[in-house]
Amino acid sequence: MAVVTVAARAVRRRALRVAGLCALFLSVWMAPAFADSPASGVDVSVAQSLGDRELTIVLRRVTSVPGPLRVDVVTHTGTAAGQLTLAATPTGAIAHSVSPAAGIPVAEAVVELGSTPGMYSATLAMDRAGPWELAIGDGARVARIPLVVPKQVASPPERLVFGGFLVAGVLLPVSVLVATRARRSGWALLPAAGMVAGVAVAVTAALLSASFPLPPQPGSQLDPTVDNLDNPYALNQPLISDFSRPPALLTIEGGPITAGRPGDLDLVVIDAATGAPVDDLLVHDSALMHLLVVGPSGRLSHLHPIRTGPGRYQVHMSSPEPGRHAVSAELARRGGGVQMVRAATSFTVVPNAAGAAPPSVPVYLGSGDTAASTLVDADLITVRTTAAVAGAPTTITAQAGDNADLQPWLGMVGHMIMAGPVPDGDSTDIAAAVQNSPIWGHAHSMGSTSMQGMSDMPGMNMPDMPGMSGTTAAAGRGTMLMPPVNGDSAPDETVAAYGPDVPFTYTFPAAGRYRLWIQVERHYTVLTVPVVLDVAAAPAPGAHR
């Protein structure tokens, strides 16, 4: 009898030790289980040319549903004061009854814009997850921005972690109770073994969760629906069309526009394979569409048309010079990638009796000239270039003054748009030459590669169009815009801390004359620097350089 009692006590001690170890695992592993959950989203900036106002709409992340959506509206120099109306409408149909139903605005607000450039805000109450549409009206026009409100969903590894620890937590007091009260010592090992199994499952799931692939993301990779946002981990076979969509085509409607007077251009985006309206554009470089309009003298307008309906966009613009204007749009389709789409036809601005405005005067580089300066809105801009040779990387740097006070515009410190080769001569119709040029691209700069005096940091230069060849940028003065990490959002336009050097690196594939436009933002004003660059032919193979 004494032997049995001693054995029972030994079993109970082992059970209590196992319970203690399980409790230790619970305390150590429970906290990190939350770190592997995917981010709830990031802030989204969408540039909009709404009437005569050039605005940046910043949609702050929605961290819980129901919850608030903060909308920040950034105005620029010359933006008129006034009132904007906001209305959020759920667009996804659901099986069960929800009031109000999809298609009916459920949240409305008003933003009062002041005469001073800056940020103005309002908050909308979002009552459900799913696809939404945000309507922004100025009294004459309404921009409709599609957005996605995500639902906080636990991944399969997270569910295993929570379930394993829940089982272990329930069996912990049971194991202690059985170990201290049971007459037959063997029963004490059963709940203890269950605890061990629960902790093992939870710990294994926690360790493997970092390598568990995320499902295709609704909104960016899949057409968003209530179902795939409610459970993105459902094992549904995605449609092939979600990942292999054809190019888009751009046509122009509306007009005519008179020189010096504002008018509307209607843009239609259709699927090249089906002819159906394209309504799957993604926010790319802080806009649904970047519209590039080049006038006869080489004047560039970089606009962001508002979405008025599926596949339909509109821009309210004016041009100071009559004649043919070249049109191109940069956009990104869900499943189709980034595309630079040229309009099948350009559009013409009719003359005005008041006469045309003076043409824009570019700076000339190449053929031995490696630096030139110009004044843009009273700001001194100096443009430098390395040797421009076809087939070799060329670094072009714009120095905007002497202070690091540039603001990020469209998510970048600088933009460079290029077209060419174009014919030589100042009398050339630049719009016609650009419309027919073989190369039309768009490069980005994150700012100087030297940051807070750290000139040895690698460059962060981001060309993004097919056919472009980008490497690293040359070191310069100023600060660099660091890309966001760990779900953080990039700095918005209220941060004026970049520059003054803004380098771009681009490989021109063919020799000839190119038209370039460099754009940066300072004091809520976008400065555009027109540049003419002559690119030399590459030396013949075997020739001495």
MARDO-392748 format. One record per residue (C-alpha): residue number from 1; residue in one letter; chain; x, y, z. Coordinates in Angstrom, 2 decimals. Layout:
% MARDO-392748
R  seq  type  mol       xx       yy       zz
R  NUM     A    A        X        Y        Z
...
END
This chain:
% MARDO-392748
R  seq  type  mol       xx       yy       zz
R    1     M    A     0.00     0.00     0.00
R    2     A    A     2.84     2.35     0.81
R    3     V    A     4.41     1.60    -2.57
R    4     V    A     1.16     2.51    -4.37
R    5     T    A     0.91     5.76    -2.39
R    6     V    A     4.46     6.73    -3.27
R    7     A    A     3.85     5.96    -6.95
R    8     A    A     0.64     8.01    -6.95
R    9     R    A     2.46    10.94    -5.43
R   10     A    A     5.16    10.68    -8.08
R   11     V    A     2.58    10.69   -10.87
R   12     R    A     0.87    13.72    -9.35
R   13     R    A     4.21    15.54    -9.13
R   14     R    A     4.84    14.83   -12.80
R   15     A    A     1.36    16.06   -13.70
R   16     L    A     1.88    19.24   -11.70
R   17     R    A     5.26    19.78   -13.38
R   18     V    A     3.66    19.34   -16.80
R   19     A    A     0.95    21.80   -15.81
R   20     G    A     3.58    24.28   -14.66
R   21     L    A     5.49    23.95   -17.92
R   22     C    A     2.27    24.47   -19.87
R   23     A    A     1.51    27.58   -17.86
R   24     L    A     5.02    28.86   -18.62
R   25     F    A     4.49    28.23   -22.36
R   26     L    A     1.16    30.01   -22.16
R   27     S    A     2.75    33.12   -20.66
R   28     V    A     5.70    33.12   -23.07
R   29     W    A     3.93    32.33   -26.36
R   30     M    A     0.58    34.03   -26.00
R   31     A    A     1.83    37.58   -26.74
R   32     P    A     3.76    36.94   -29.98
R   33     A    A     0.75    35.22   -31.55
R   34     F    A    -0.76    38.61   -32.41
R   35     A    A     2.35    39.87   -34.21
R   36     D    A     1.81    37.64   -37.23
R   37     S    A    -1.62    38.92   -38.14
R   38     P    A    -1.71    40.84   -41.44
R   39     A    A    -1.92    44.62   -41.30
R   40     S    A    -5.40    46.08   -41.46
R   41     G    A    -4.37    48.36   -44.34
R   42     V    A    -2.53    51.57   -44.94
R   43     D    A    -3.46    55.14   -45.71
R   44     V    A    -4.34    55.69   -49.37
R   45     S    A    -3.72    58.96   -51.23
R   46     V    A    -5.68    59.72   -54.40
R   47     A    A    -4.95    62.82   -56.47
R   48     Q    A    -8.04    64.37   -58.06
R   49     S    A    -8.41    67.22   -60.56
R   50     L    A   -11.88    68.22   -59.37
R   51     G    A   -13.00    71.20   -61.41
R   52     D    A   -10.42    73.95   -61.06
R   53     R    A    -9.04    72.41   -57.87
R   54     E    A    -6.06    70.07   -57.79
R   55     L    A    -6.63    68.04   -54.62
R   56     T    A    -5.05    65.09   -52.84
R   57     I    A    -7.59    62.95   -51.01
R   58     V    A    -6.03    60.96   -48.16
R   59     L    A    -8.14    58.05   -46.91
R   60     R    A    -6.85    57.02   -43.49
R   61     R    A    -6.92    53.36   -42.60
R   62     V    A   -10.01    51.89   -41.00
R   63     T    A    -8.80    49.76   -38.08
R   64     S    A   -12.13    48.28   -36.98
R   65     V    A   -15.67    47.91   -38.27
R   66     P    A   -17.84    49.67   -37.37
R   67     G    A   -15.38    52.49   -37.09
R   68     P    A   -14.35    55.92   -38.41
R   69     L    A   -12.87    56.73   -41.79
R   70     R    A   -10.96    59.97   -41.65
R   71     V    A   -10.73    61.81   -44.97
R   72     D    A    -8.03    64.47   -45.30
R   73     V    A    -8.18    66.84   -48.28
R   74     V    A    -4.88    68.51   -49.22
R   75     T    A    -5.20    71.71   -51.25
R   76     H    A    -2.51    73.43   -53.30
R   77     T    A    -1.60    76.98   -54.21
R   78     G    A    -4.41    78.60   -56.14
R   79     T    A    -7.13    76.31   -54.78
R   80     A    A   -10.30    78.28   -54.17
R   81     A    A   -11.97    78.17   -50.78
R   82     G    A   -15.30    76.42   -50.66
R   83     Q    A   -17.23    73.39   -49.56
R   84     L    A   -16.90    69.76   -50.54
R   85     T    A   -19.53    67.14   -49.76
R   86     L    A   -18.56    63.57   -48.91
R   87     A    A   -20.84    60.55   -49.15
R   88     A    A   -19.79    56.93   -48.54
R   89     T    A   -21.87    54.21   -50.19
R   90     P    A   -21.46    50.42   -49.79
R   91     T    A   -21.47    48.76   -53.20
R   92     G    A   -21.25    45.04   -52.40
R   93     A    A   -24.47    43.01   -52.24
R   94     I    A   -24.89    40.66   -49.27
R   95     A    A   -27.23    37.75   -48.67
R   96     H    A   -28.69    38.84   -45.34
R   97     S    A   -30.64    42.01   -44.80
R   98     V    A   -28.66    45.07   -43.74
R   99     S    A   -30.09    48.54   -43.41
R  100     P    A   -29.46    50.66   -45.32
R  101     A    A   -28.96    48.40   -48.33
R  102     A    A   -26.01    48.49   -50.70
R  103     G    A   -26.14    51.41   -53.11
R  104     I    A   -27.54    53.86   -50.56
R  105     P    A   -25.19    56.38   -48.86
R  106     V    A   -24.78    55.53   -45.19
R  107     A    A   -22.33    58.23   -44.13
R  108     E    A   -22.10    61.87   -45.15
R  109     A    A   -19.91    64.80   -44.16
R  110     V    A   -18.81    68.25   -45.32
R  111     V    A   -15.26    69.58   -45.71
R  112     E    A   -14.80    73.34   -45.53
R  113     L    A   -11.79    74.32   -47.62
R  114     G    A    -9.95    77.46   -46.63
R  115     S    A    -8.03    79.86   -48.83
R  116     T    A    -4.69    78.75   -47.34
R  117     P    A    -3.11    75.64   -48.93
R  118     G    A    -2.97    72.74   -46.51
R  119     M    A    -5.00    69.90   -45.07
R  120     Y    A    -8.72    69.94   -44.26
R  121     S    A   -10.51    66.97   -42.72
R  122     A    A   -13.80    65.21   -42.07
R  123     T    A   -14.78    61.84   -40.60
R  124     L    A   -17.26    59.28   -41.91
R  125     A    A   -18.76    56.40   -39.91
R  126     M    A   -18.28    53.09   -41.74
R  127     D    A   -20.73    50.46   -40.52
R  128     R    A   -19.58    47.36   -42.43
R  129     A    A   -16.66    45.76   -44.23
R  130     G    A   -16.71    45.40   -48.00
R  131     P    A   -16.32    47.42   -51.19
R  132     W    A   -17.38    51.06   -50.95
R  133     E    A   -17.54    54.16   -53.11
R  134     L    A   -16.64    57.61   -51.80
R  135     A    A   -18.39    60.45   -53.67
R  136     I    A   -16.74    63.87   -53.43
R  137     G    A   -18.74    66.77   -54.84
R  138     D    A   -17.99    70.45   -55.33
R  139     G    A   -21.51    71.46   -56.36
R  140     A    A   -20.90    71.00   -60.08
R  141     R    A   -19.04    67.68   -60.36
R  142     V    A   -18.80    64.48   -58.37
R  143     A    A   -15.68    62.31   -58.17
R  144     R    A   -16.35    58.67   -57.29
R  145     I    A   -13.43    56.87   -55.65
R  146     P    A   -13.71    53.10   -55.07
R  147     L    A   -12.26    51.88   -51.78
R  148     V    A   -12.14    48.74   -49.67
R  149     V    A   -12.92    48.55   -45.96
R  150     P    A   -11.23    45.37   -44.71
R  151     K    A   -12.50    43.06   -42.02
R  152     Q    A   -10.23    41.86   -39.25
R  153     V    A   -10.00    38.13   -39.99
R  154     A    A    -7.79    35.66   -38.15
R  155     S    A    -5.58    33.56   -40.40
R  156     P    A    -5.62    29.74   -40.12
R  157     P    A    -2.35    29.70   -38.10
R  158     E    A    -3.78    32.32   -35.75
R  159     R    A    -6.89    30.25   -35.24
R  160     L    A    -4.73    27.22   -34.42
R  161     V    A    -2.70    29.32   -31.97
R  162     F    A    -5.79    30.64   -30.24
R  163     G    A    -7.47    27.22   -30.27
R  164     G    A    -4.40    25.41   -28.94
R  165     F    A    -3.88    27.84   -26.10
R  166     L    A    -7.60    27.81   -25.33
R  167     V    A    -7.55    24.01   -24.99
R  168     A    A    -4.40    24.18   -22.87
R  169     G    A    -5.90    26.90   -20.70
R  170     V    A    -9.09    24.91   -20.10
R  171     L    A    -7.20    21.71   -19.32
R  172     L    A    -4.73    23.40   -16.97
R  173     P    A    -7.08    23.65   -13.95
R  174     V    A    -8.59    20.27   -14.86
R  175     S    A    -5.13    18.69   -14.79
R  176     V    A    -4.31    20.26   -11.43
R  177     L    A    -7.66    19.19    -9.98
R  178     V    A    -7.34    15.61   -11.22
R  179     A    A    -3.72    15.37   -10.04
R  180     T    A    -4.69    16.42    -6.51
R  181     R    A    -8.08    14.66    -6.16
R  182     A    A    -8.14    11.56    -8.34
R  183     R    A    -7.75     8.21    -6.60
R  184     R    A    -6.23     6.56    -9.61
R  185     S    A    -3.05     8.44   -10.49
R  186     G    A    -3.10     7.43   -14.17
R  187     W    A    -6.11     9.67   -14.87
R  188     A    A    -3.98    12.73   -14.07
R  189     L    A    -1.91    12.22   -17.20
R  190     L    A    -4.87    12.48   -19.59
R  191     P    A    -5.61    16.24   -19.19
R  192     A    A    -1.88    16.89   -18.92
R  193     A    A    -1.34    15.16   -22.27
R  194     G    A    -4.16    17.25   -23.75
R  195     M    A    -2.44    20.38   -22.49
R  196     V    A     0.84    19.32   -24.03
R  197     A    A    -0.89    18.63   -27.35
R  198     G    A    -2.69    22.01   -27.27
R  199     V    A     0.52    23.90   -26.49
R  200     A    A     2.41    21.96   -29.18
R  201     V    A    -0.19    22.83   -31.79
R  202     A    A    -0.21    26.51   -30.74
R  203     V    A     3.58    26.84   -30.65
R  204     T    A     4.00    25.08   -34.00
R  205     A    A     1.35    27.27   -35.62
R  206     A    A     2.97    30.41   -34.16
R  207     L    A     6.38    29.40   -35.53
R  208     L    A     5.02    28.57   -38.98
R  209     S    A     2.68    31.55   -39.26
R  210     A    A     5.45    33.84   -40.53
R  211     S    A     5.93    31.60   -43.58
R  212     F    A     2.23    31.04   -44.20
R  213     P    A     1.36    32.77   -47.51
R  214     L    A    -1.26    35.47   -47.53
R  215     P    A    -4.31    34.83   -49.71
R  216     P    A    -4.90    36.94   -52.83
R  217     Q    A    -5.81    40.38   -51.56
R  218     P    A    -9.29    41.71   -52.44
R  219     G    A    -9.00    45.12   -54.00
R  220     S    A    -5.39    44.85   -55.17
R  221     Q    A    -5.34    41.32   -56.65
R  222     L    A    -8.99    40.26   -56.71
R  223     D    A   -12.16    42.15   -57.52
R  224     P    A   -13.42    43.01   -54.02
R  225     T    A   -16.69    41.44   -52.89
R  226     V    A   -18.38    41.12   -49.53
R  227     D    A   -17.63    37.39   -49.55
R  228     N    A   -13.89    37.53   -50.19
R  229     L    A   -13.49    40.41   -47.75
R  230     D    A   -15.51    38.56   -45.11
R  231     N    A   -13.30    35.47   -45.41
R  232     P    A   -10.21    36.03   -47.60
R  233     Y    A    -8.85    32.60   -46.55
R  234     A    A   -11.76    30.67   -48.08
R  235     L    A   -10.42    28.06   -50.49
R  236     N    A   -12.11    29.40   -53.59
R  237     Q    A   -10.39    28.99   -56.93
R  238     P    A    -9.62    32.52   -58.21
R  239     L    A   -10.64    33.36   -61.76
R  240     I    A    -7.85    33.32   -64.31
R  241     S    A    -9.04    36.75   -65.43
R  242     D    A    -8.06    38.13   -62.03
R  243     F    A    -4.39    37.75   -62.97
R  244     S    A    -4.24    38.04   -66.76
R  245     R    A    -6.35    40.96   -67.95
R  246     P    A    -5.73    42.52   -71.37
R  247     P    A    -4.54    46.08   -71.99
R  248     A    A    -6.90    49.03   -71.80
R  249     L    A    -7.72    51.48   -74.58
R  250     L    A    -8.29    55.21   -74.09
R  251     T    A   -10.65    57.36   -76.16
R  252     I    A   -11.47    61.06   -75.83
R  253     E    A   -14.95    62.55   -75.92
R  254     G    A   -16.31    66.00   -75.29
R  255     G    A   -14.91    69.39   -76.15
R  256     P    A   -14.13    71.56   -77.92
R  257     I    A   -11.85    73.55   -75.62
R  258     T    A   -10.99    77.17   -76.36
R  259     A    A    -7.51    78.46   -75.59
R  260     G    A    -7.41    80.21   -72.23
R  261     R    A   -10.88    79.02   -71.23
R  262     P    A   -11.59    75.94   -69.08
R  263     G    A   -13.52    73.06   -70.55
R  264     D    A   -14.27    69.40   -69.92
R  265     L    A   -12.68    66.38   -71.53
R  266     D    A   -14.48    63.06   -71.15
R  267     L    A   -12.26    59.98   -71.18
R  268     V    A   -13.48    56.43   -71.80
R  269     V    A   -11.36    53.42   -70.79
R  270     I    A   -12.36    50.14   -72.44
R  271     D    A   -11.06    46.58   -72.41
R  272     A    A    -9.01    45.83   -75.54
R  273     A    A   -10.43    42.29   -75.78
R  274     T    A   -14.12    42.79   -75.05
R  275     G    A   -14.76    46.49   -75.54
R  276     A    A   -16.43    46.59   -72.12
R  277     P    A   -15.86    49.55   -69.77
R  278     V    A   -12.80    49.08   -67.57
R  279     D    A   -13.73    49.58   -63.93
R  280     D    A   -10.84    47.82   -62.21
R  281     L    A    -8.23    50.59   -62.09
R  282     L    A    -6.03    50.56   -59.02
R  283     V    A    -4.64    53.53   -57.14
R  284     H    A    -1.18    53.71   -58.72
R  285     D    A     1.29    56.35   -57.57
R  286     S    A    -1.50    58.06   -55.63
R  287     A    A    -3.99    58.35   -58.49
R  288     L    A    -6.44    56.23   -60.43
R  289     M    A    -5.20    57.83   -63.65
R  290     H    A    -2.31    60.14   -64.51
R  291     L    A    -3.25    62.16   -67.58
R  292     L    A    -0.33    63.74   -69.43
R  293     V    A    -1.21    66.47   -71.93
R  294     V    A     1.50    68.13   -74.05
R  295     G    A     0.76    71.31   -76.01
R  296     P    A     2.24    72.44   -79.33
R  297     S    A     5.05    74.41   -77.66
R  298     G    A     5.91    71.62   -75.24
R  299     R    A     3.88    72.78   -72.24
R  300     L    A     2.96    69.82   -69.97
R  301     S    A    -0.20    69.39   -67.91
R  302     H    A    -0.09    66.51   -65.40
R  303     L    A    -3.71    65.98   -64.35
R  304     H    A    -5.73    63.37   -62.45
R  305     P    A    -9.19    62.87   -63.94
R  306     I    A   -12.11    62.11   -61.66
R  307     R    A   -14.01    58.85   -62.04
R  308     T    A   -17.63    59.62   -62.90
R  309     G    A   -18.81    56.05   -63.54
R  310     P    A   -17.60    52.60   -64.61
R  311     G    A   -14.89    53.16   -67.22
R  312     R    A   -15.64    56.88   -67.51
R  313     Y    A   -13.42    59.73   -66.34
R  314     Q    A   -13.54    63.49   -66.72
R  315     V    A   -11.01    66.28   -66.40
R  316     H    A   -11.72    70.01   -66.27
R  317     M    A    -8.75    71.75   -67.84
R  318     S    A    -7.60    74.77   -69.76
R  319     S    A    -4.73    75.29   -72.17
R  320     P    A    -3.22    78.70   -72.93
R  321     E    A    -2.24    77.77   -76.50
R  322     P    A    -4.30    76.62   -79.47
R  323     G    A    -3.46    73.62   -81.61
R  324     R    A    -3.14    69.88   -81.36
R  325     H    A    -2.40    68.39   -77.93
R  326     A    A    -0.88    64.98   -77.32
R  327     V    A    -2.57    62.82   -74.68
R  328     S    A    -1.31    59.85   -72.73
R  329     A    A    -2.55    58.18   -69.55
R  330     E    A    -0.67    56.12   -67.03
R  331     L    A    -2.85    53.63   -65.18
R  332     A    A    -2.78    50.21   -63.53
R  333     R    A    -5.41    47.50   -64.04
R  334     R    A    -6.12    44.85   -61.46
R  335     G    A    -4.44    41.79   -62.97
R  336     G    A    -3.10    43.81   -65.90
R  337     G    A    -0.19    45.76   -64.45
R  338     V    A     0.95    49.32   -65.11
R  339     Q    A     0.22    50.65   -68.59
R  340     M    A     1.10    53.82   -70.45
R  341     V    A    -1.89    54.25   -72.77
R  342     R    A    -1.83    56.80   -75.56
R  343     A    A    -5.12    58.18   -76.78
R  344     A    A    -6.04    56.91   -80.22
R  345     T    A    -6.54    60.53   -81.26
R  346     S    A    -5.20    63.72   -79.80
R  347     F    A    -7.48    66.71   -79.22
R  348     T    A    -7.35    70.23   -80.56
R  349     V    A    -7.71    73.52   -78.69
R  350     V    A    -9.36    76.20   -80.82
R  351     P    A    -7.84    79.71   -80.93
R  352     N    A    -9.01    82.54   -78.74
R  353     A    A    -9.35    86.10   -79.98
R  354     A    A    -7.24    87.26   -77.03
R  355     G    A    -4.18    85.52   -78.45
R  356     A    A    -2.02    82.64   -77.25
R  357     A    A     0.14    82.65   -74.17
R  358     P    A     3.94    82.70   -74.60
R  359     P    A     5.43    79.21   -75.00
R  360     S    A     7.31    77.52   -72.20
R  361     V    A    11.09    77.84   -72.49
R  362     P    A    13.08    74.67   -71.68
R  363     V    A    16.66    74.29   -70.54
R  364     Y    A    19.01    72.57   -72.99
R  365     L    A    21.43    69.82   -72.00
R  366     G    A    23.66    67.45   -73.91
R  367     S    A    26.23    67.98   -76.69
R  368     G    A    28.73    69.14   -74.09
R  369     D    A    26.34    71.10   -71.87
R  370     T    A    25.94    69.28   -68.54
R  371     A    A    24.23    71.93   -66.40
R  372     A    A    21.70    74.74   -66.86
R  373     S    A    19.48    76.85   -64.62
R  374     T    A    16.03    78.39   -64.94
R  375     L    A    13.44    80.18   -62.85
R  376     V    A    10.11    78.43   -62.22
R  377     D    A     7.63    80.55   -60.25
R  378     A    A    10.56    82.54   -58.83
R  379     D    A    12.31    79.32   -57.71
R  380     L    A    15.82    78.77   -59.08
R  381     I    A    16.13    75.25   -60.48
R  382     T    A    19.48    73.88   -61.68
R  383     V    A    19.49    70.73   -63.80
R  384     R    A    22.66    68.65   -64.17
R  385     T    A    23.30    65.54   -66.21
R  386     T    A    25.99    62.95   -66.65
R  387     A    A    27.11    62.01   -70.16
R  388     A    A    23.93    61.09   -72.05
R  389     V    A    24.72    58.13   -74.30
R  390     A    A    22.17    55.75   -75.76
R  391     G    A    22.13    52.38   -74.02
R  392     A    A    23.99    53.60   -70.93
R  393     P    A    22.44    54.87   -67.66
R  394     T    A    22.17    58.65   -67.48
R  395     T    A    21.67    60.45   -64.17
R  396     I    A    19.77    63.73   -64.33
R  397     T    A    19.61    65.78   -61.12
R  398     A    A    17.36    68.74   -60.45
R  399     Q    A    18.52    71.01   -57.63
R  400     A    A    15.56    72.97   -56.25
R  401     G    A    17.15    75.80   -54.29
R  402     D    A    19.45    75.19   -51.32
R  403     N    A    17.10    73.96   -48.60
R  404     A    A    15.56    70.57   -47.84
R  405     D    A    11.96    71.79   -47.99
R  406     L    A    10.42    69.80   -50.85
R  407     Q    A     7.18    67.94   -50.22
R  408     P    A     6.34    64.44   -51.49
R  409     W    A     3.90    64.64   -54.38
R  410     L    A     2.08    61.54   -55.57
R  411     G    A     4.14    59.50   -53.13
R  412     M    A     7.52    60.59   -54.50
R  413     V    A     9.93    63.49   -54.10
R  414     G    A    10.26    63.94   -57.84
R  415     H    A     8.76    62.87   -61.15
R  416     M    A    10.37    62.90   -64.58
R  417     I    A     8.31    62.41   -67.74
R  418     M    A    10.16    61.87   -70.99
R  419     A    A     9.26    61.49   -74.67
R  420     G    A    11.40    61.07   -77.75
R  421     P    A    13.32    60.99   -79.87
R  422     V    A    11.68    64.08   -81.42
R  423     P    A    12.85    66.21   -84.38
R  424     D    A    15.33    69.00   -83.74
R  425     G    A    14.39    72.63   -84.10
R  426     D    A    12.40    75.10   -82.03
R  427     S    A     9.71    75.40   -84.72
R  428     T    A     8.71    71.75   -84.34
R  429     D    A     5.14    71.00   -83.28
R  430     I    A     6.11    69.33   -80.02
R  431     A    A     2.65    67.85   -79.40
R  432     A    A     2.64    66.09   -82.77
R  433     A    A     6.22    64.91   -82.29
R  434     V    A     5.51    63.60   -78.81
R  435     Q    A     2.29    61.87   -79.89
R  436     N    A     4.25    59.92   -82.50
R  437     S    A     7.46    59.40   -80.53
R  438     P    A     8.51    55.78   -79.89
R  439     I    A     9.34    56.36   -76.23
R  440     W    A     7.08    57.93   -73.62
R  441     G    A     7.96    57.10   -70.01
R  442     H    A     7.69    58.21   -66.41
R  443     A    A    10.43    57.86   -63.79
R  444     H    A    10.47    58.62   -60.07
R  445     S    A    12.97    59.86   -57.53
R  446     M    A    12.91    59.17   -53.81
R  447     G    A    15.28    62.10   -53.26
R  448     S    A    18.99    62.35   -52.70
R  449     T    A    20.92    59.24   -51.71
R  450     S    A    22.56    61.10   -48.88
R  451     M    A    20.40    61.21   -45.76
R  452     Q    A    21.36    63.25   -42.72
R  453     G    A    24.94    63.29   -43.97
R  454     M    A    25.04    59.56   -44.68
R  455     S    A    26.28    59.83   -48.26
R  456     D    A    27.18    56.14   -48.46
R  457     M    A    23.59    54.88   -48.35
R  458     P    A    22.50    53.07   -51.52
R  459     G    A    20.22    55.03   -53.81
R  460     M    A    16.48    54.62   -53.93
R  461     N    A    15.39    55.50   -57.47
R  462     M    A    12.25    53.96   -58.90
R  463     P    A    11.52    53.92   -62.60
R  464     D    A     8.25    52.17   -63.12
R  465     M    A     7.27    51.94   -66.76
R  466     P    A     7.98    49.05   -69.12
R  467     G    A    10.96    49.70   -71.33
R  468     M    A    12.64    51.86   -68.72
R  469     S    A    16.00    50.93   -67.29
R  470     G    A    16.80    52.33   -63.89
R  471     T    A    19.75    51.80   -61.61
R  472     T    A    20.80    53.78   -58.58
R  473     A    A    20.92    57.52   -58.37
R  474     A    A    24.01    59.55   -57.86
R  475     A    A    24.70    60.86   -54.39
R  476     G    A    23.53    64.37   -53.69
R  477     R    A    22.50    66.77   -50.99
R  478     G    A    19.40    66.45   -48.89
R  479     T    A    17.18    63.74   -47.50
R  480     M    A    15.66    60.66   -49.05
R  481     L    A    12.04    59.57   -48.81
R  482     M    A    12.17    56.15   -47.18
R  483     P    A     9.58    53.59   -48.30
R  484     P    A     7.07    52.58   -45.61
R  485     V    A     7.63    49.32   -43.72
R  486     N    A     5.59    47.11   -41.40
R  487     G    A     2.27    48.47   -42.59
R  488     D    A     3.23    52.10   -41.98
R  489     S    A     2.06    54.78   -44.39
R  490     A    A     4.34    57.03   -46.43
R  491     P    A     4.68    60.71   -45.43
R  492     D    A     2.02    62.95   -46.95
R  493     E    A     2.32    66.42   -48.43
R  494     T    A     2.37    68.12   -45.05
R  495     V    A     5.98    66.90   -44.60
R  496     A    A     8.36    69.43   -46.21
R  497     A    A    11.77    67.89   -45.52
R  498     Y    A    13.25    66.57   -48.77
R  499     G    A    15.69    67.73   -51.43
R  500     P    A    17.16    70.02   -52.57
R  501     D    A    18.77    67.48   -54.94
R  502     V    A    16.33    65.22   -56.80
R  503     P    A    18.20    62.66   -58.96
R  504     F    A    16.78    60.38   -61.65
R  505     T    A    18.56    57.58   -63.49
R  506     Y    A    17.28    56.45   -66.87
R  507     T    A    18.68    54.51   -69.80
R  508     F    A    17.70    56.08   -73.12
R  509     P    A    17.49    53.24   -75.64
R  510     A    A    18.00    55.36   -78.76
R  511     A    A    20.02    58.43   -79.67
R  512     G    A    18.33    61.71   -80.46
R  513     R    A    16.59    64.66   -78.85
R  514     Y    A    14.27    64.03   -75.92
R  515     R    A    11.75    66.24   -74.17
R  516     L    A    11.75    65.89   -70.41
R  517     W    A     9.62    67.42   -67.68
R  518     I    A    10.81    67.30   -64.07
R  519     Q    A     8.23    67.95   -61.36
R  520     V    A     8.68    68.64   -57.64
R  521     E    A     6.49    70.26   -54.99
R  522     R    A     7.36    73.14   -52.69
R  523     H    A     5.00    75.23   -50.56
R  524     Y    A     2.04    73.27   -51.97
R  525     T    A     3.00    74.35   -55.50
R  526     V    A     4.02    71.83   -58.16
R  527     L    A     7.03    73.14   -60.08
R  528     T    A     7.48    71.83   -63.65
R  529     V    A    10.89    72.17   -65.31
R  530     P    A    10.93    71.55   -69.10
R  531     V    A    14.22    70.11   -70.36
R  532     V    A    15.59    69.32   -73.81
R  533     L    A    18.25    66.61   -73.69
R  534     D    A    20.39    65.48   -76.62
R  535     V    A    21.41    61.84   -76.27
R  536     A    A    24.52    60.79   -78.19
R  537     A    A    24.76    57.55   -80.15
R  538     A    A    26.56    54.67   -78.51
R  539     P    A    30.12    54.11   -79.76
R  540     A    A    30.61    51.33   -82.27
R  541     P    A    31.72    47.98   -80.81
R  542     G    A    35.45    47.98   -80.24
R  543     A    A    35.78    51.74   -80.51
R  544     H    A    37.67    53.64   -77.80
R  545     R    A    35.51    55.74   -75.48
END
